[in-house]
Amino acid sequence: MGEGHRARMTARFLKGGFDNFEEHEVLEYMLFYALPRVNTNDIAHRLLKKFGSLAGVLEAGEADIALVKGMG
């Protein structure tokens, strides 16, 4: 991601919440706080691919999430 990506996403969130975010962007934004200085976009896509949806990721067990590259 380009320089300032996190700041731009934060500005978008502060302006309108998650209403105009795609599922991967919501997850990416949430991961910003758990994984500083890491490209969370790729991880968000991997999580969604494995668990099928944002709800699936949020309902997944810690052990299953840890198996996803970048989360372990």
C-alpha positions, -999 to +999 in steps of 0.1 A: +000+000+000+011+035-006+024+059+019-005+075+039-028+046+032-037+041+069-043+078+073-066+079+043-086+049+056-089+065+090-102+097+075-127+077+055-138+059+086-141+091+106-162+107+078-187+079+073-180+049+095-178+015+078-209+022+055-188+027+024-161+001+031-159-033+015-156-063+038-118-066+032-114-029+040-133-033+073-110-062+083-079-044+071-088-014+092-094-035+122-060-053+117-042-019+117-043-019+154-032-055+159-004-054+133+013-021+132+037-016+102+024-046+083+004-046+050-029-058+064-047-057+031-031-090+020-039-106+053-075-094+052-079-110+018-064-143+030-087-143+060-118-137+039-108-163+014-104-189+042-135-180+063-158-168+035-170-135+049-163-109+076-188-126+099-169-159+093-136-143+103-151-128+134-167-161+144-135-181+137-115-196+165-082-182+175-064-214+165-079-213+131-071-176+125-035-183+137-031-207+107-035-179+082-003-165+069+006-133+087-016-140+117+003-168+134 
